Amino acid sequence: MKKISIKLNGESRYVYVEPNEVLLDVLREKLGVKSPKSGCERGDCGACAIFLNGKSVKSCLILAIEVDGQEITSIEGLSNDGLTPLQESFIEHNSFQCGFCAPGMTIAATELLRSNHTPTRDEIKEAIAGNLCRCTGYDSILEGIEAVVKK
């Protein structure tokens, strides 16, 4: 076991990890961060997305030992001061049914809106393409993102 240090949602944390432990498992099981979900466990579904040093990554593909000294933000960290306008818009547009994809979609859309304040529908589709949703058909998710863009 190796002790690693991370900044998790703005708070310095220490945790002991095995060399083969995946970041997703450490976040959920050792650090109590439940928003990243375990879906495909191979980076295809986007349910485990987080920000690592401000860039969206799939936490199921990263060894926890690799993030020593780095900064991690989950959707819990995005809403430390209350829901973001994007999260509020997702609620207003009933963007999610079961909610399993919500964290990954929120991370992907947040990253897009940080770099492009006026994305087209095609740019939004491309940005969320790495996130699978089995409930909504994506229209309500697109509408939630587009509503934030219009504001």
CORZI-V726844 format. One record per run of one state. SS is the DSSP state (~ for helix, > for strand, _ for the rest). FROM is the first residue (numbers start at 1). LEN is the number of residues. If there is no record, write none. Layout:
SS_FROM_LEN / SS_FROM_LEN
This chain:
__1_1 / >_2_7 / __9_2 / >_11_7 / __18_4 / >_22_1 / ~_23_8 / __31_18 / >_49_4 / __53_2 / >_55_4 / ~_59_3 / __62_1 / >_63_1 / ~_64_4 / __68_3 / >_71_3 / __74_1 / ~_75_4 / __79_6 / ~_85_8 / __93_9 / ~_102_14 / __116_5 / ~_121_8 / __129_10 / ~_139_12 / __151_1
